[in-house]
């Protein structure tokens, strides 16, 4: 988006009631007004529209709460929605209306040409572009802050914020690393293992390797130690593990030869159970029930099927002996034989209609077989899970286990005993529902064989399946509830038995082999974490060098270019001397600091912030913002500059006008300039006289908002004098004539609006006039028709010239146009004198 054409604000910041849109010139617009008259509300309205937040609030960091509710004008009616609307002129010349409405939660709702959108179309492309705003508070915040904050603001300013954030993340990772909960829990799960290895002197070498991240050496040492214990030349790890378990088992069996194990269901087992459950539920659906109940019809026509079989058998015999009854041997007449054949055909036709029902019976029977098989397999897997624990449930085994635990570990024995009782109870409940379900399945199977299908049978099957699934959940939960306590008791038992049998080292080696995959994973994680500090160092060095080059070289060069242009001839030689990332004595870049250097008569000063005057600091801040805003291809072709000469002396203020002119002429920027300094705005208008921009003055501030009045860029006498100067110039060029035409157009518009006001009292915006509107004004103002025609023709000519570069009217014609303007001026003066006389009378 190249230019901004107009801005309309209602209910936002200082604006309360709806006012006329502020129309912007395509090169320079000046807005003058005293402090607190609403100038900043204009720049903030546009900033909020584009970004959904103003930089003042964005930079408030921890103090954002103080700005809550500050967007909405306090006097604006509660039942209305504040909005900011701007018309933008795009690169292709088309116009687009951007509108932002302030929501109750202080967010923005965006609209493009009346259509609601989530984001502006250019938002992603402009993420790293500088914002087209140079604001007084931002200039101060950029320099007058501590070095670390300045570093953060500068990296954001130059588009390297993501690099700085990357460095922050790596510093946090290496110094205050807070691993994910799963990783932390995983690493903590080895704490008990570490203590056990450390307590076994014969495994000291293995413990030292455990503390390092080289898993290959660690595991090789474990295998070597294991083979020395077995006395065999085994290669396969599983074979070594089996041999170690055998050796330990033989030693421990003297004291207790049973296993104390209750494992919870793994993720894979849980998935299998879930699949089984879903299969059971999906099998006994309404559709299946309907299919089953449809077979009831078979019971009512079974006699037809039986009769068909009977008659078909007899018919085969009848074909061999056509005059003898195939069943009793009684002689048959020809009519009786024919009658038997007809009856057989009829019954066969009826029997054929039952084929679909019979096929459906086979299909349902097949589904039930698959259901039974899946059901029985799932049940077997479930109950097998607790078999090892429940094998301890004998009087002899429990007495022996209690003796091994001893009095000091009685709580663990009680835990085991309670778990056995609880698991057995839930298993019996599960088994009971299993047997009932099997019975219902048998009943349904039997009904299919005997054609005794009933609704009750299929309903009973569905009900017992639901009950069985519920019992599965209870059984699983019971297993899960006791798994951890049994695991703790098992470890205590293992330690007791190892101590009694002298197999502590064997148990340790067995555990290391069993957990080899997890130990490898642990080594990888620790290795990665160990390398993070080195990586952080490399990242810090890369980011620092990248930002150093950008700040020390690129930013310093571009800022100095603009700063030199703001300096005055009489300035004492105390000036900004570039940016720098401070370094330590060893030459390393200090972390997250940016120094602003200054020098005085070729001697370095401690800091520009402490050494430069407020006027020069403002000049420096302005130079930084300008340099940053014109780099690269910005999304925006305009630049809003708010009070750039605040706290500046006269000399620097004059230089700023030259900077403004350079931004327009050399950089092609559309500049919107706001200032409280009316005298400086007047000087700017004079210095940019030929631009013929737009000028507004905020005359006062009321409950309704700022009272914004359009002002004349140049007085009528100044424009007439300007035209005469050109006409007296020898060898008038086309570009000079083009300039004269523009002056005539503005002259006619200003004079026509003033004449209308003087004669009718109606206020008219001169900028809104075209040739037709101007003619209408002259007629309403009772201007002589001959003069009206002449002015209309002249205005039509110069208005066209305003849009064309090859304007070449004869000089004599231009002199005639000047006469028309002078006649309009005379009419205006006479009218004003007449009005004054009237008032006195």
N, C-alpha and C positions, 0 to 999 in steps of 0.2 A: 504494500500500500504506500503510494508515493506522497500524497498530500492530504491534509485535513481541510475540509471546506467549511464546516460549521459545527457548532457545539450548542446543545440545548440541555439545560439542567433544571430539575425541579425536585425539591425536598431533600437535596443532598448537601451536606456541610452547610455553608453559609446561604445557600439558595433555598428560599421558601416557596414563594409563589412563582408560577411559570412566567418567564420573560421571553422577549424576542431572541431568536438564536444569535449567537455571536458568530458573525461571518469573518472568515480568515482570508487574508491576502495570500496569493500563491508564493510570495517571496518573504514579506515582512509584515507582521502585525504587532503593534505596540499597545500595551494596556497599562495605563497609569492609574495609581490610586494610593491613598494613604494606607499606612499599616492598619490592619484589622478591618479594612473595607471589603475584603472578600477576594483579593487577587489570588491567594493561595488556594482558595476553594476552586478556582477555575483549573489550575494545574492539577490539583488532586482529583477533581472530577474526571479529567481525561486519563490520568494515571490509573484510577480505580476501574474505569471502563475497560482499559486495555488489559490490566493484570489481575483484577479482582481484589486488589489490596494496594494500599499506598505505602511508599517506602518508609514514611514516618512511622507507621504502625509495624511494618515488617522489621524495621531496625530496632524496635522497642524491646525485643527479646523478652526478658523476664517481666517487663512492665506493661505487657499487652492489656492487662485487666483495666488499667487506667484509661484505655482508649475504647472500652466497650460502649457501644451506643453512639460513638462520635461521628459515624457516617451520616446518620439520619438527622435532619434539621429538627431541633427540639420543638419548633412551633408548627411543623408540618402536620396536617390532619392525620389522625391515626388510621382512618379508613381508606387512605390513599397510599399508593406505592411510589416511593421516590425512584427517580430514574435519571440516567445520563444517556444522551443520544448524540451521536456524531455522524456526520456524513463524510466519507472518505473518498478521494479520487484515486482510482487504481492506476497501474502502469499503462493500461490500455485506454485510459480516459473515462472508463465507466465509473458510475457512482454507486457506492454501497452504504447502506444505513446500518450502523452498529448501535445496538441499544442494550444497556445493562439496567436491570431492575433490582433494587435492594430488597432482599428477602428478610423475613422476621429474624432469622438466625445470623444476619449480617453477611450472608453469602450473596453472590451475584447470580442472577439468571440472565443468560445471554440470548440475544435475538439478532439474526441477520436478515435484513429486509423483511422484518415481521415474523420470521420463522424461528421457533425456539431451537437452540443448539446447545450442546454440552460444552464445546470449546470453540474458540475462534479458529478459522481455517489455517491461519498462519502460526498458531501457538507452538507447534512442535519445531518448526523451522527457526523460530525466534528464541529458542531456549537459551542459546549462548550469545545472542545479540545484545549489545548494550541497550539499556532503556533510553528512549529519546527525551530524557528529562535531565536538566541541570538545575538542581534545587539547592537553595542556600543552606538548609540544615544538613544536607548530604555532604556539601563541601567541608563543613566544619567537622562532621562526624568522621570523615575520611582521614583527616590529619590530626585533629586534637583528641587523640585516643592513645591508649597504651600500645606498645609495639606488637603484642600478640593479637590484639583486636584489629590493629591496622593490617596485619598480615592476612587475617580472615577477610577483611573488607577489600583489600587489594586483589586477592586471588579471585574473589567473586567479580570484582570490577573487570579484570582482564580475561575472564572466562576460564580460569584454571581452578575453579572451586572443586570440581570433581577430583582433580589430582590431589588437592589438599585433603579432601575427605578420604581418599584412598590411603594416604599416609597416616591419617588419624586412626583408621581402622586397623592398620598393621601395627601401629604402636600399641593400641589397645589389645590386640591379639597377643603380642609378645610380652607385655608387662602385666596386663590385668585380664588374662585369657579366662573367659568363663565358658567352658565347653558346654555343649548341649547336655541336657539331663541324661539322655541315654549313654553318651560317651562318659560322663562323670561316673554314672552308676557302674558302667562296664569296668573302668579303671579301678574303682573302689572295690570291686568284687575280688580283686587279687590281693587285698591287704592281708587276709588271713594266711594265704599261701606264702607271702613274703616272710611273715613271722615264723612260719613252720620251717622254711628252708634255712633261714638265718639261725635257727636254734639247733641245726644238725651240723656239727663240725665237719663230718666226713663229706658233706656236700658244699663246702665253702667255695670251691672253684665254680660250681654250677651257679651259686648265688651271685658271685661277682659278674658272671656273664649275663645273668638274669637282669642285673641292674643296667646293662647296656642295651642298645637297640639292635645288635647284630644277632638275629634269631638263628641263622645258620650255624654259627659257632656254639651258641647256647644249646641248640638241639643236638649237635654232634657230641657235645660233652655229656649230655643226658644219655644218649645211646651207648656211648663208651662205658659209662658207669653201670648201665643196666646189663650190658653183656658181661661185665666183670662179675656181676651178681649171679647170672644164670650159668656161667661156665660153658656156654654154647656159642657157636659161631652163627648166630641168626642174623638175617638181613632185613626181613620184613618187620615193620614196626608193630603190626598187629600180632605177629607171632611172639615178638619180644614181650609185648604187653600180656599176652595169654600166659606166657611162662612165668612172668613176675607174679601175676595173680594166683597162679597155681602154687608157687613157692610160699606166698603169704598165706593162702588158704590152708595149706598143710600145717603151718605153724599156729595159725589162729584157731583152727578147728578143735584144738585141744581144750579151748576155753568156751567157744561158742561157734557152732557150725551153720548157723542160719543167716540169711540176709535181712537187713532192716531197710526196706525200700518202699516208698510210696511216691511215685512221680506224678506230677500234674500233667494234664493233657498238653501236648505240644501244639504249635500253630497248625502243623500239618494234620494232626489228629483231630483238632477242633474243626478243621475244614471238612474232613471226612465225615465227622458226626453231623455237621450241618448239612452236607450233601445227602446223607442218609435220611435225615429228618425231612428235608425238602422233598426227597423222593417219595417218602411215605405220605406226606401231606398232599402232594400233587397226584398221587395215585388214587386216593379216595376222594375224588372230586364229585361235584354234582353231575358232571357228564358221565363219569363211571357209574355212579349210582343209577342214573337214568338208563344206561345200557344194561345194567344188571337187572333192573326191575322190568325192563322190556322182555326179558326171558320168561317172565311169568306167563306170557301168552303161550309159550311152548307147552306148559302143563295142561292148558285147556284143549290143546289139539293133539296131544300125544297119542290119543286113540286113533287119530287119522294116520299118523306115522306108522303105528303098529299094524293097523288094518292094511295099509299099503304094502307093508312087508309080507303080511300073510297072503294077500291076494296075488302078489307078484310071484311068490313061491308056488302057489297053486296053479297059476297061469302057465308057468313053465312046464308042469306035469300035464296040464290039459292039452298042450300042443302036441305031446306025444300020444295021448289017448283022448281024442276029442269027444268021445261018446261015453266017457266014464268020469264020475266025480273024483277029482284028485285027492280028496280028503277022506271020503267014505266008500268009494267004489260003486256007488249007486249009478244005474244007467241014466244018461242025460239025453233029453231031446235036443234038436237043433236050436230051438228057441231058448232053451235053458242055457246052452253053451254060449249063445250070442249075448244073453243077458249077463252072464258072468264076465265076459270080455268087456262089455260096456261099463259095468260096475268097477272093474279093475282100472279102466282108463279114467273114470271120474275121480276115483280115490287118488290115483297117481297125480292128476292135475292139482288136486287140493294139497297133496303132500309136497309138490314142487314149490308151492307158495311159502312153505316153511323153511326153505333152504337158507335164506338170509338170516333167519333167527338162529338156525343151527350153526352157521358160520360165525355169528356173533358170539355164540356160546364158546366156541373154540378160542376166539380172540380174547374173551374175558378170562377164560381158563389160563391162557398163556400169560396174561398180565398178572394174574394172581400168583402164578409160579415164580415170576420174576420178583414180585413184591415179597413173597415168602423168603426167597433166597437172600435178597438184600437185607431184609429184616433180621434173619438169623445170623448173617455174617456180621452185621453191625452190633448185634447183642453180644456175640462172641468176643469181639474186640473190646467192648466196654468192660465186661466182667473180668477179662484176663488182666486188665490193668491193676486190679487189686488183689490178684491171686497170691503174689509174693508176700504181701503184708498179712493177709488172712491165713497164710500157711503157718504163722506163728501162734495162731489161736488154739493152742492146746495147753493143757495144764502143765505138762512137763516143760515145754518150751518157755512158757511165760515165767515159770519158777526159776528156770536157769537164767533167763534174761534179767529178771529182777536181781538175782544174785550177782551177775556181772556188773550191772549198773551200781549196785551197792547203795548204802544209805545216803551217801553224799549226793547221789544223782537220782534219787527216788522220783523227783519231779519229772524227769525225762521218761522214766519207766511209766509213770502215771499217764503221761501224754500219749505214749505208745498204746497203752491199754485202752484209753478212751477213744483213740483214733480207730483201733481195731473194732471196738463195739459199735461205734458210729458208722463206719464204712460197711460192716457186716449187716447192720440194720437196713441201710439204704440199698445194699445189694439184694437183700431178701425182698424188699419192696419192689425193686426193679425186676427181679426174677418172677415175682407173683404176677405183675402186670404183663410180663413176657408170656407166661404160661396161659394166662387168660386170652391174650391176643392170639396165640397159637391155636387155642381152642376155637376162637371165632373164625380164624382162617380155615380150620378144618371144617367147620360148620358150613361156611360159604362154599368150599370145595365140594362137600357132600351134596349141597343143594343143586349144584351144577350137574352132578352126575345123575341125581334122582329127579331132576326137574321139580324141586320143591322150593324154588326161590320165593322169599318173602321180604317186604320192606324192612322188617325188624332185624333180619340177619345183616343186611348191609349197614343199617344204622348202628347196630351193636359193634360192628367191626370198626366203623369210624370213631365211635366213642372210646373204645379201648385203645385205639392208636393214639388219640389225644392224651389219654391218661398215661400211656407208656412214655410218650415224649416228655410229659411233665416229670415223670419219675427219672428220666435220663438227666434232665436239668438238675434235679435235686442231687442225684448221684454224683454228677460232675462237680457241683458246688462243694459237696462234702469232701470229695477228693482234693479239690483245690484248697479248701480251708485247712486241711491237715497236712498237705504236702510240705509246707515250710517247717512246721514243728517236727515232723518226722525226719526231715533232712537234718535239722539241728541235732536231734537225738541220735541219728545215725552217725554223724561226725563225732559226737561224744563217745558213742559205742566203739567206733573205729579207733579213736585215740586210746581208749581204755584197753582194747584188745591188743593194739600195737605195743603199748607199754608193757602189758603182761607177756606178750610173745616176743618182744624185742624186734618188731618189724616196722618201726617208725620210718626208717630210710626207704624200705621197700614200698610202703604206702605212699611216701612222698614221690618216688619215681613213677609209681603207677598213676598218681594224680597228674604229674607233669605230662606223661604220655597221653593220658585221656584228654587233657586240655590243650593239646599241642596246637590245634587250629586257633583257639582263642588266644593262646600265648603268642602265636605269630601275629595275630591281629593287634594285640597289645604292643608288640615291638614296633609294628608299623606306625601306630598312632604316636607312640613316644618319640619315634624317629622324626616324624613330621613336626611334632611340637618342638623338638629340639632344634630343628632347622628354621623355625619361624623367626627366631631372633636374627639369624643371618639374612633371611629374606627381608626382614624389616629394615635392616641396615642398608641393603641394596635398594629397597624401595625409597627410603629416606634420601639416599644419595641421588637417585634418579630424579625424584620430585624436586629436590633442592636445586639441582643443576638446571632442570627445565625451567623452574620459576625464576632462578637467578638470571638466566639468559633473557627471559621475557622481561623481567623487571629492570635489571641493570643495563640492558642494551636497548631492547625495542621500546619499552615504556619511557625510559629516560630520554631517548632520542626524540620521540614524538612530543613529549611534554615540554622539553627544553625548547623545541621549535616554537610552540605557542607561547611559552613563558617569555622568550626573548622578544616576541612581538608585543607583549603587554608592558614590558619595561619602558620607562621614560628616560629621556636624555639626561635629566638632572638627578636620576636615582643614585644614591650612594652605592658603592660597589659591595653590597651585602645581599647575596642572592642564592637562590636554589641551585644546587650543584649535582643533582641526580639522585637516583635511588640505589640502595645497596642492601644485600642480605649480609648482615654482620657475620664475621668469622672468628673462630677461636684462635689462640696463639699457634696452634698446630696447623691452622689453615682450613679446618673443617667448618662448614656452614652451620651457624647456630640455628637451632630448630625454631621455626614459626615466628620469625621476626623480620621486619622490613624497616630499615633506617632511611630517613629523609635528610639528605646531606645539604649543607650550605657552606659558602665560603665568603670571606671578607678580604678583598684585595689580595687574592691568591692564597689565602690561608684558610684551612678548613676550620669550620666552627663545630661545636659539639653536636648541634642538631638544628635543622631548619625550623622545626616546631618551636624551639625555645629562642631562636636567634632572629627570625624574620618578624617584621611588623605585621599587625593584623591585616593591613592593606595588601602586603605581599603574600601573606598566607592565603588570602582570598583569591589573589591572582593565580597562585600556584594551584589551589583547588579547582579553579575554573579551567586552567590549562590541562589538568589531569582529566577532567570530565570531557572537555572538548576533544582531546587527543583520543580518548577511548571511544567516543561516540562516532567519530568519522572514520574509524578503521574498518576496512573490509566493506562488504556489501550488506548494509543494514536493511532490515525489513521495512524500516520507516524512512520517509524522505523529509520528515519535519523534526524540529528540535524545539522543545519548550524550555526557556531559560527564565528562572525566577529570581529576580533581584540580584543580579550579578555584581552590582557596584556597592552593595551594602558594606559599610565600613571602609570604602576605598576613597583615596584622596582624588582630587580633581584630575591630576595628570594621568593616573591609571584609569580613571573612568573614561577619559577621552580615548585612550588606547583600546578600551573594550569596544568602543563603537567601531573602530577599525577592524577588530576581530569579528564583530557581527557582520560587517560588510563583506569580509573575506569568506565567512561561512556561506553567505548567499551567493556571491559572485564566483568564488573559486571552488567551493565544495558542493554547490548546487542544492543547499539545504533551504527548506522553508522554515523560517524562524518566527517563533511566537515569543515575544519578550515582555515580561511583566516587571514593573518596578514601582517603588514608592517615591522615587526621586523624579518629580515632575520636570525639573529643570534639565536633568540628564536625558529624559525622554524627548524634550524639545530639541536638545542638541543632536540626539540620534535622528530625529526627523529631518533636521537641517542637513546633517552629514549624509543621510540616505534620501535626500530630496528627490533624486531622479527615479527612485524606485516606485514612488507613489503608492505606498502600501496603505494599510488600514490602521486607524488610530482610534482607541477607545479610552475614555476617561471615566473612572468610577467616582462619581461626584459625592456620594454619600452612602451610608449603610442604614437600612431601616429593618423593621420586622419582616418585611417582604423579601429582604435580601439586598445585594449590592445594586445601586442605581447606576447602571452602565449606559453612558451616552456616547454616541459616535461623534468623534471630533474630526475636524478638517486636517488633512495631511499638510496642506499648505493653504494660506489665505488667498482670496481671489486676486488681490493686488500682486501677490508673489507669483501667481501663475501667469497673470497678464505680463508682468515684467519678464518672466522666464521666456514667454513666447516672443516678446519684442527682442530679447537678446538673441534668440535664434534667428529671427527674421532679419536682423541687422548683420548677421554673420555672412561674410562673402563666400560664394561657392557652396551654397547649402546642399548637403548630401541627402540621400534618401533616408538614411537612418535618423538624420536631424529632423526631417519632415515627419518621420514616424513618431518621434518624440513630441513634436509640436501637436500632432493629431491627438495624441494621448492627453496632452494638457488641455486641448480644446474640449475633448469629451468630458473630462472631469470638471472643467470650468462651466460648461453648459449645465451639467447635472447639478452642481452646487448652486449655481445662480437660479436655476428653475425651481429647486426645492426651497431656497430662501425667499424667492418672489412669491411662491404659493403660500408660504407661512405668513409673510408680511401682508398679503392681500386677503387670504381666506382664514388664516389662523390654523390651517391643517399642517401637521408635521408629516414630512415625507422623507424616506431614506434615500439619499442621492444614489447610493450603490445599487438600488433596485431598478433604476430607470434605464429604459431603452428608448429608441427614437420615438416609438408610438406613445409610450407613457409620458415622455417629455412633452410631446405635442399636446396631449390631453391636459397636462398641467398648465401649459401656456394659455390654452383656450379658456380653462377655468379661471385663470388669473386675468382675463380680459386683455391680453397682449394683442397688439395690432396684428391683423391676419397676414399682412404682407411680411412683417417681421417674423411671425410664427412660421410661415412657409420657409423663409430663408434659414431660420435656425434649425428647423426640422431637416431640411436638405443638408445643411452643414453637419448636423449631428449624425445623420445617416452615413455621410462620407467618412467622418473621423471615427465612428464606431467600427466601421469595416476595417479602417486602418489599424485599429487597436489589435486586430487579430491577424493582420498581414504584415509581412516584412518589406514588401516591395511597394511602398507608398510614395507616390511621386506627383502630388498636386503642384500646379504652378504656384510660384511665390505670391503672385498677385491674388490668387484665390484664397491663399492662407491669410493674406492681409484683410480680405473681405470678411473671413471668418472671425478675425480679431475684432473687426468693427461690430459684428453682431454681439460678441461677448461684452464689449464696452457699452453697447446700447442696453443690454440686459442689466449690467451693473448700474447704469444711470437710472433705469426704471426702479431697481431695488432701492437705491439711495433716496429717490424722490418719494417712493411709497413709505419708507421708514420715517422721513421727515414729516410727511403728511400725517402719519399715525401719531407721531409725537405731538404735533400741533393739535390734533383731535383730542388727545388725552389732556393736554393743558387746558383746552377750551372746556 
